[in-house]
Amino acid sequence: MNKDHVNGAVDKFVGGAKRAAGDLTGNTQLKIEGIAQQVKGNLENTLGNAKDVVREANERNKVEHDPTV
């Protein structure tokens, strides 16, 4: 887990709360803000996943090409 995953989880949670509050109060602007923040959270999480894949590939590549292993 990296900072992108953490930020993504926070944005998804806060965005969901805003979206729900917007639904309950009929506040369309708040609902839209919540949806946008959830989308941002999903993108941050995807970025974190991509960074994890690259990091893991680099680590595997190091091990495969390290003559001391």
PLY file of the C-alpha trace (Angstrom):
ply
format ascii 1.0
element vertex 69
property float x
property float y
property float z
element edge 68
property int vertex1
property int vertex2
end_header
0.00 0.00 0.00
1.30 3.43 -0.90
0.13 7.00 -0.41
-1.98 6.85 -3.57
-3.99 3.97 -2.12
-4.50 5.86 1.13
-5.49 9.09 -0.61
-7.78 7.14 -2.91
-9.53 5.42 -0.02
-10.04 8.74 1.78
-11.42 10.44 -1.33
-13.75 7.53 -2.06
-15.07 7.58 1.51
-15.50 11.36 1.74
-16.96 11.48 -1.76
-19.47 8.80 -0.82
-20.49 10.77 2.25
-20.92 13.95 0.19
-22.91 12.06 -2.42
-25.20 10.57 0.22
-25.64 13.94 1.92
-26.50 15.49 -1.43
-29.08 12.77 -2.06
-30.65 13.20 1.37
-30.85 16.98 1.20
-31.62 17.30 -2.49
-28.42 19.32 -2.94
-27.39 18.49 -6.51
-24.11 20.42 -6.28
-23.01 18.44 -3.20
-23.99 15.19 -4.88
-21.94 16.08 -7.98
-18.96 17.05 -5.82
-19.23 13.71 -4.06
-19.33 11.78 -7.31
-16.30 13.71 -8.60
-14.38 13.00 -5.41
-15.23 9.29 -5.65
-13.96 9.25 -9.23
-10.78 10.98 -8.07
-10.39 8.33 -5.37
-10.79 5.55 -7.92
-8.15 7.15 -10.14
-5.74 7.54 -7.22
-6.26 3.90 -6.32
-5.61 2.86 -9.93
-2.44 4.96 -9.95
-1.35 3.25 -6.74
-1.98 -0.15 -8.32
0.07 0.79 -11.37
2.95 1.97 -9.18
2.81 -1.32 -7.28
2.99 -3.32 -10.50
5.99 -1.33 -11.74
7.75 -1.59 -8.38
7.18 -5.35 -8.19
8.38 -5.82 -11.78
11.53 -3.84 -11.02
12.16 -5.93 -7.90
11.72 -9.18 -9.86
14.00 -7.86 -12.59
16.71 -7.04 -10.04
16.57 -10.53 -8.56
16.68 -12.19 -11.99
19.73 -10.17 -13.04
21.61 -10.05 -9.74
24.66 -12.34 -9.98
24.97 -12.49 -6.18
21.60 -14.21 -5.75
0 1
1 2
2 3
3 4
4 5
5 6
6 7
7 8
8 9
9 10
10 11
11 12
12 13
13 14
14 15
15 16
16 17
17 18
18 19
19 20
20 21
21 22
22 23
23 24
24 25
25 26
26 27
27 28
28 29
29 30
30 31
31 32
32 33
33 34
34 35
35 36
36 37
37 38
38 39
39 40
40 41
41 42
42 43
43 44
44 45
45 46
46 47
47 48
48 49
49 50
50 51
51 52
52 53
53 54
54 55
55 56
56 57
57 58
58 59
59 60
60 61
61 62
62 63
63 64
64 65
65 66
66 67
67 68
